[in-house]
Amino acid sequence: MISKLLTLFYELKKYPVGVTLFLSLCLSFQQILLHPVLNNDAYIYLHIAAVAPHEGLLGVLAHYGWYSYGVFIAYLDAVLPGSTIFAGHCLNTVLYLLLSYQFLCLNKNMGQTSTHLWIAALLFLSLPLVNNLRYFFIRDIGYWAFALWSINLLLQYRQYNSSPNIFCWLLSVILAVSFRLEGILLLILPLILYERTNRKPFLRFYGILLGVTLILLGLLQLFEIDLLALIRFAWRYYLPGFIDIWKVTNLVTLPENLSIVLFNLVQGLSAPLTAILLVLAFKKKLFWQSYWASVLALALFLNLLILLVFQEIMHFQTERYAGFAVILLLALLANAMNNLKEEIHIFWQLGFGILLMLLLLDSMVSFGPGKMNRVNAVHWLKSELSLGTTLITNDFYIAYSSGMVDDYVNTEIDPIGALNKFEQAHPQLIKNDEEIWVALVYGKEVDPNSLNMQGRGLNLVKSFQLNGEDQVFIFFKAERPNP
C-alpha cells in the first residue's frame, strides 16, 4: 500500500500544473459548500445579472458603475442550468483556475525547474488572501487573472519576439479592464521594451498594436458598440476622484496613507511570508533577472500607485485591494526559495512546510461568527410565508434568498435604519396597519427583550440563536398568534 502511494506521489510530481489546477478546483468547491451566504457586494452583481439582458451593457454602466462582471454572470446564466448564483460560482471557479495557471506560468518564465513550480504552487494554494475569497462575488479575481496573463505574454514577447503574443496581450488587457478600469494602466508596461541600442522590438510591438486596435475599432462599429460612450463613462467615473486628490492630498497625509497601503500589503501576504521576503531581500537573495525584473518592478510600482491613489480618495482599504501586488511578491518569494533550496537546512525546509500548512488551515477554517442562523431563517420564512408578503430586513442574504424584497440591492444593514427607511418609503402601509414581517440580524450578544420593538408595534415571533453566530429575530406587525 505504501509503495503504491509513493509511486503515485512520484508520478504526480511530474505534473505540477495539473495537480495545482485540481487542488485549486477542490479548494473552490470546499469554500463554496461551506459558505452559502455570499458577501454583500455579491447581491449588486446578481442584480446586474438580472437587469443586464433588458438594459444592456451601457445601461448597466450608466446605472451601476463599471460592473461588467455582473454582465458576464448574466451571459453565463443564459447558457447554464440552475440559478444565477450557480452561474456566478462557475465563473469564479474558472477565473480561479486561470489565475492559478497564470501564476505558475509567471514562475515558469522566471525559472524553468519543476521544483520552482512546486514551490510556487504550494505558496499560492496556501495563501489565505486568495482562498478566503473563493466564494466571494468580486471583480478582483478576473482582474488579477487577466493582468497576470498580460504580464506573462509581455515577458514571452520580450524573450522570443513572437507576434501572436501581441494579439493575445491586447485581448488580456481588454479583459482585465472589463473587470476593473484601472487595468488600463497595463498599457504602460510595454514601454519597458524600449532600448536605445535595439528599438526594433519596441517599434514592432506598438506598430502591430496600433494595427490591431484599428481593426478592433472597426469591429466595434460593426457590432454597433458605442466606444465613445464607454470612454465618456470611464472619464466621468474616475475624473471626480482625481480632482479630489488635488484638493485633499498633502505631504502630511501622504505618509499615513502610504503606511495603510503597506499594512494591507503585509496583511495580504501574511506576516510570516512578508518576514521571509524581507530577510531574503536584505540579504540580496531575490535573484532579479534582467528580462523579467523590470516588468515586475514596473507592475508592482503601478499597483502600489493605484492603492495609494485609492486610499487618498476613499480613505478606506482592505488587504483584498492589494491582492495583485501580493501575487507578484509571492512570485518573487517562490523564485528566491527555489534558488536557495540547496542552501536551506532540512530543519528550515520542514518549518516552512509547517508554516504553509498553517496558512492553508487558516484559509479553510473561519474564526468569525457563523451564518447558519441566516440560512435557517430564510428556510423558515419561505416555508411559513407567501412570496407576496411584505418583509423588512437588514441583511442582503435574507432579502435576496427569501424572494420577498424586490429592492434587495439597496438593503440597509443597520437594523433601526432599515425600519426607518421602510417607514419613510411606505408610510401608507404603516398607517393602514398592513401585515408586515421583519427579519433583523443582530450580534451574538444582543438580548431580544432589550430591543424595544413593541414600541413600533412589532411582536417577536421566532428567533434563531445558534451559539457563536449572529442572531436573527423575526417580528410580526399585526394581531396574530405566534405560529
SEMI-985082 format. One line per field, with one value per residue (C-alpha): x, y, z; chain. Coordinates in steps of 0.2 Angstrom, whole numbers, plus 5000, padded with zeros to 4 digits. Layout:
N
east	c(X_...)
north	c(Y_...)
up	c(Z_...)
mol	c(A_...)
This chain:
483
east	c(5000_5014_5024_5009_5006_5025_5023_5008_5017_5032_5021_5011_5027_5029_5013_5014_5002_4988_4989_4988_4973_4965_4968_4963_4946_4944_4948_4935_4922_4926_4924_4908_4900_4905_4898_4881_4879_4888_4897_4886_4893_4888_4870_4874_4881_4867_4855_4865_4864_4846_4844_4858_4848_4835_4846_4862_4880_4879_4863_4872_4887_4876_4866_4878_4896_4910_4901_4903_4907_4888_4885_4897_4887_4871_4879_4884_4867_4859_4868_4870_4856_4852_4852_4861_4871_4877_4882_4892_4901_4905_4913_4923_4929_4935_4944_4952_4959_4965_4973_4982_4988_4994_5003_5013_5016_5024_5035_5039_5045_5056_5064_5062_5063_5049_5054_5051_5034_5030_5036_5025_5010_5012_5014_4999_4987_4991_4988_4973_4970_4967_4957_4946_4939_4934_4916_4915_4907_4920_4928_4946_4949_4946_4957_4971_4970_4970_4983_4994_4991_4996_5012_5016_5013_5024_5038_5036_5037_5052_5061_5055_5048_5033_5020_5004_5008_5004_4986_4984_4992_4979_4965_4971_4972_4954_4948_4957_4950_4932_4934_4942_4945_4962_4968_4971_4987_4994_4996_5011_5020_5026_5037_5049_5053_5062_5081_5092_5103_5089_5072_5065_5055_5048_5043_5037_5026_5017_5016_5006_4996_4991_4985_4975_4967_4961_4954_4945_4938_4931_4923_4915_4907_4901_4893_4886_4895_4897_4915_4914_4900_4911_4926_4914_4908_4925_4930_4915_4918_4936_4939_4930_4941_4957_4951_4948_4966_4972_4961_4965_4982_4996_5013_5005_4993_5004_5015_4999_4991_5007_5008_4990_4994_5009_5000_4987_5001_5008_4991_4988_5004_5004_5016_5027_5029_5032_5046_5054_5053_5061_5075_5079_5078_5090_5102_5101_5094_5079_5089_5082_5084_5085_5072_5058_5064_5060_5042_5038_5045_5035_5019_5022_5025_5009_4999_5005_5002_4984_4982_4989_4978_4963_4967_4969_4952_4941_4951_4947_4956_4957_4970_4960_4964_4982_4979_4988_5004_5003_5003_5018_5028_5023_5031_5047_5047_5044_5059_5070_5065_5069_5086_5090_5084_5101_5107_5092_5094_5082_5076_5071_5063_5052_5047_5042_5031_5023_5020_5012_5000_4995_4991_4981_4971_4969_4961_4949_4944_4933_4935_4922_4903_4894_4880_4869_4856_4853_4851_4839_4829_4827_4821_4808_4802_4799_4790_4779_4775_4770_4780_4769_4772_4779_4796_4809_4826_4844_4853_4857_4856_4839_4832_4838_4835_4818_4812_4801_4811_4811_4824_4836_4851_4848_4847_4851_4862_4858_4843_4835_4840_4831_4815_4816_4820_4804_4793_4798_4796_4780_4770_4753_4757_4762_4746_4734_4741_4746_4753_4772_4786_4803_4819_4833_4851_4860_4876_4878_4877_4861_4846_4829_4820_4831_4827_4811_4802_4785_4785_4785_4771_4782_4780_4794_4788_4804_4822_4837_4851_4864_4879_4894_4883_4875_4856_4841_4825_4808_4795_4777_4767_4748_4737_4742_4746_4763_4764)
north	c(5000_5012_5008_5012_5029_5033_5028_5039_5053_5052_5051_5067_5076_5077_5087_5102_5112_5098_5095_5113_5116_5101_5107_5124_5117_5107_5122_5132_5118_5117_5136_5137_5122_5129_5147_5148_5166_5177_5194_5209_5215_5199_5205_5220_5209_5197_5212_5217_5200_5201_5218_5216_5206_5221_5236_5231_5235_5254_5254_5244_5256_5271_5265_5254_5259_5249_5232_5222_5207_5206_5206_5191_5182_5186_5179_5163_5162_5162_5146_5136_5127_5132_5148_5164_5161_5144_5154_5166_5152_5144_5160_5162_5145_5146_5163_5155_5141_5154_5164_5148_5143_5161_5162_5146_5152_5168_5157_5147_5162_5166_5149_5133_5119_5108_5112_5130_5127_5116_5129_5142_5131_5127_5146_5150_5137_5140_5159_5164_5180_5170_5156_5166_5175_5159_5160_5179_5188_5201_5208_5207_5189_5192_5207_5198_5183_5193_5206_5192_5184_5201_5201_5183_5187_5203_5193_5180_5193_5201_5184_5177_5192_5182_5192_5182_5187_5205_5200_5190_5203_5216_5204_5201_5219_5222_5208_5215_5232_5225_5219_5234_5250_5253_5239_5252_5256_5239_5249_5257_5241_5238_5254_5243_5236_5252_5250_5263_5250_5240_5249_5236_5225_5241_5249_5232_5229_5246_5245_5229_5235_5250_5239_5228_5242_5250_5233_5232_5249_5243_5228_5239_5249_5233_5227_5244_5246_5264_5266_5285_5282_5269_5282_5296_5285_5280_5298_5303_5288_5292_5311_5317_5306_5313_5330_5327_5321_5338_5345_5334_5327_5335_5330_5327_5314_5305_5295_5290_5284_5275_5266_5260_5253_5244_5237_5230_5223_5214_5208_5201_5192_5187_5192_5176_5176_5195_5192_5179_5190_5205_5194_5187_5205_5211_5198_5201_5184_5189_5185_5198_5193_5207_5201_5200_5211_5227_5221_5215_5231_5242_5232_5232_5251_5254_5243_5252_5269_5264_5258_5275_5285_5275_5277_5296_5297_5284_5284_5265_5249_5231_5218_5212_5228_5224_5207_5209_5216_5202_5189_5197_5197_5179_5175_5184_5174_5157_5162_5166_5150_5140_5147_5145_5127_5120_5132_5130_5117_5102_5109_5126_5117_5107_5123_5131_5117_5118_5136_5133_5120_5133_5146_5133_5129_5147_5148_5133_5137_5153_5161_5174_5172_5159_5162_5147_5157_5167_5151_5144_5160_5160_5142_5146_5162_5153_5139_5150_5165_5168_5177_5192_5195_5212_5209_5221_5216_5222_5208_5206_5187_5186_5200_5191_5172_5175_5182_5194_5210_5217_5231_5219_5228_5243_5234_5245_5235_5245_5237_5253_5261_5248_5250_5269_5268_5257_5268_5284_5275_5266_5277_5271_5253_5258_5269_5256_5243_5231_5214_5217_5204_5210_5199_5208_5202_5207_5202_5186_5195_5205_5201_5202_5209_5224_5230_5238_5233_5233_5252_5250_5238_5223_5206_5193_5178_5167_5169_5159_5160_5146_5149_5159_5166_5182_5181_5183_5189_5188_5200_5202_5219_5215_5205_5187_5172_5165_5150)
up	c(5000_5005_4989_4978_4987_4985_4966_4964_4973_4961_4946_4952_4954_4936_4934_4945_4934_4933_4952_4956_4945_4953_4970_4966_4960_4976_4987_4977_4980_4998_5001_4991_5000_5017_5014_5007_5012_5000_5003_5002_4986_4978_4978_4967_4954_4955_4952_4937_4930_4932_4923_4910_4897_4897_4899_4890_4894_4893_4903_4917_4916_4917_4932_4942_4938_4930_4934_4918_4929_4933_4914_4912_4925_4915_4899_4908_4917_4900_4894_4911_4920_4938_4947_4944_4960_4952_4936_4947_4956_4939_4933_4948_4948_4930_4934_4949_4938_4926_4940_4946_4929_4925_4942_4938_4920_4928_4939_4924_4915_4930_4932_4922_4935_4941_4959_4956_4950_4965_4977_4968_4969_4987_4991_4980_4986_5005_5004_5015_5005_4989_4997_5008_4993_4983_4987_4985_4970_4967_4951_4958_4953_4935_4935_4944_4931_4915_4922_4926_4909_4901_4911_4905_4887_4888_4896_4882_4869_4876_4877_4860_4849_4845_4835_4841_4859_4854_4849_4865_4875_4869_4872_4890_4894_4887_4898_4913_4910_4908_4926_4934_4925_4932_4921_4908_4916_4909_4893_4901_4904_4885_4887_4896_4879_4874_4872_4864_4857_4850_4846_4834_4847_4854_4837_4831_4847_4846_4827_4827_4842_4833_4818_4829_4838_4822_4817_4834_4832_4815_4824_4837_4824_4815_4831_4835_4851_4856_4861_4864_4876_4886_4886_4892_4906_4911_4911_4922_4933_4938_4934_4950_4961_4953_4955_4974_4975_4971_4984_4998_4995_5006_5012_5030_5025_5012_5025_5034_5018_5012_5029_5027_5010_5016_5031_5019_5008_5023_5029_5012_5010_5029_5042_5041_5022_5022_5035_5025_5009_5018_5025_5008_5000_5014_5010_4991_4988_4977_4961_4949_4931_4918_4906_4919_4933_4925_4920_4938_4946_4935_4938_4956_4956_4946_4958_4973_4965_4962_4980_4986_4975_4981_4999_4996_4988_4998_5015_5016_5011_5015_5010_4996_4986_4987_4980_4963_4972_4984_4970_4962_4978_4980_4964_4969_4985_4976_4964_4979_4988_4973_4971_4989_4991_4991_5005_5017_5030_5031_5048_5040_5025_5037_5046_5030_5026_5043_5040_5023_5031_5045_5032_5022_5038_5041_5024_5027_5045_5048_5065_5063_5068_5058_5047_5048_5058_5042_5031_5044_5045_5026_5026_5040_5031_5014_5022_5033_5022_5004_4991_4991_5010_5015_5023_5030_5034_5036_5028_5010_5010_5018_5007_4991_4996_5003_4987_4997_4995_4977_4981_4989_4981_4992_5009_5024_5036_5051_5060_5065_5049_5039_5049_5047_5029_5026_5036_5026_5009_5014_5026_5020_5024_5042_5044_5037_5049_5035_5039_5039_5044_5050_5050_5058_5061_5077_5085_5095_5112_5109_5120_5110_5125_5125_5108_5112_5096_5104_5104_5085_5086_5082_5091_5092_5083_5080_5084_5078_5091_5087_5099_5092_5077_5073_5079_5068_5076_5066_5071_5065_5064_5067_5078_5076_5087_5087_5075)
mol	c(A_A_A_A_A_A_A_A_A_A_A_A_A_A_A_A_A_A_A_A_A_A_A_A_A_A_A_A_A_A_A_A_A_A_A_A_A_A_A_A_A_A_A_A_A_A_A_A_A_A_A_A_A_A_A_A_A_A_A_A_A_A_A_A_A_A_A_A_A_A_A_A_A_A_A_A_A_A_A_A_A_A_A_A_A_A_A_A_A_A_A_A_A_A_A_A_A_A_A_A_A_A_A_A_A_A_A_A_A_A_A_A_A_A_A_A_A_A_A_A_A_A_A_A_A_A_A_A_A_A_A_A_A_A_A_A_A_A_A_A_A_A_A_A_A_A_A_A_A_A_A_A_A_A_A_A_A_A_A_A_A_A_A_A_A_A_A_A_A_A_A_A_A_A_A_A_A_A_A_A_A_A_A_A_A_A_A_A_A_A_A_A_A_A_A_A_A_A_A_A_A_A_A_A_A_A_A_A_A_A_A_A_A_A_A_A_A_A_A_A_A_A_A_A_A_A_A_A_A_A_A_A_A_A_A_A_A_A_A_A_A_A_A_A_A_A_A_A_A_A_A_A_A_A_A_A_A_A_A_A_A_A_A_A_A_A_A_A_A_A_A_A_A_A_A_A_A_A_A_A_A_A_A_A_A_A_A_A_A_A_A_A_A_A_A_A_A_A_A_A_A_A_A_A_A_A_A_A_A_A_A_A_A_A_A_A_A_A_A_A_A_A_A_A_A_A_A_A_A_A_A_A_A_A_A_A_A_A_A_A_A_A_A_A_A_A_A_A_A_A_A_A_A_A_A_A_A_A_A_A_A_A_A_A_A_A_A_A_A_A_A_A_A_A_A_A_A_A_A_A_A_A_A_A_A_A_A_A_A_A_A_A_A_A_A_A_A_A_A_A_A_A_A_A_A_A_A_A_A_A_A_A_A_A_A_A_A_A_A_A_A_A_A_A_A_A_A_A_A_A_A_A_A_A_A_A_A_A_A_A_A_A_A_A_A_A_A_A_A_A_A_A_A_A_A_A_A_A_A_A_A_A_A_A_A_A_A_A_A_A_A_A_A_A_A_A_A_A_A_A_A_A_A)
